[in-house]
Amino acid sequence: MFGRTVQSSLIGRWSTCISRFPSTSIRGVQTAGCIIIGDEVLNSKITDTNSRYFAKFCYDRGIDLKKVSVVGDDSQDIVETVLEFSSKYDFIVSSGGIGPTHDDITYESIAAAFSLPLELDHLALEKFGQIRSDKFMDSLDEHQREAHLKMFRLPTHKDRVKSYYIDGKWVPIVTIDEKFFILPGIPKLFKELLDKGIAPQIEPRMSQNLKNLTFFVKTKMSESKLAPTLSALQHQAQEQGSKIKLGSYPHMGKGVNTVSITGKANEAHHLRKLVDSIVTSLEGTEISREEEEILSES
């Protein structure tokens, strides 16, 4: 799914064809949210993979992903979710709902949430013609052409909205207030626009000491037996003002559980001591992330 048309007055536009974002923003990025849009996710027609990819994107950059919501093709639900996320988080990405069909309503819904008009983006249309050939447009009848143009009607404001493009792609990265980014739902395209388009803007806005560190300990101790130890250690960390988080993950049928110890790089020394303490207390063994993933996926 790629937008649905909305009749509105059209005002100025800002579209720039570049493969990288400027890094001049002064806003920090510490928290994030992800909005997955589409009935096809809720009715199990497709499996969402974009939120997982975005979660790893955030983790690798020390951004705390606070919430992921899946919203159907309902304009009011989209508007409410967009407003909620925008009021809470520094960095929000939406995925899906920007195609030519009747249920593609992401652009118009997000525009409504921010009280913005939609305008036909001629640069995006031009880039489409260059990449996909102008002959495609000539093959469409009047109704098909109108449906096709829905993908190029974008939220518009000369100061609040910017549309960017990466090399070789006609689909724009529409950003509002330097914090809300509208992306397509196609996984390959979502990943490419996120990595090549959004990452160069976001990364300069992060403090180096925000990088996440995670360690894993494997133990044969059951969750019921290890729970009091983890609870006590988590409580102790909170009392000390630490943001370190402990987690426990059972691996049914394998006779082992894993414990995760996650924190920021500026608490590396504390993390190391905690890992050693957990290894001793739970009679466990420290393992790598790769080893933990094998246990989780097998």
Secondary structure, 3 states (H helix, E strand, C coil): CCCCCCCCCCCCCCEECCCCCCCCCCCCCCEEEEEEECHHHHCCCCCCCHHHHHHHHHHHCCCEEEEEEEECCCHHHHHHHHHHHHHHCCEEEEECCCCCCCCCCHHHHHHHHCCCCEEECHHHHHHHHHHHCCHHHHCCCHHHHHHHHHHHEEECCCCCEEEECCCCCCCCEEEECCCEEEECCCHHHHHHHHHHHHHHHHHHHCCHHHCEEEEEEEECCCHHHHHHHHHHHHHHHHHCCCCCEEEEEEECCCCEEEEEEEEEHHHHHHHHHHHHHHHHHCCCEEECHHHHHHHHHC
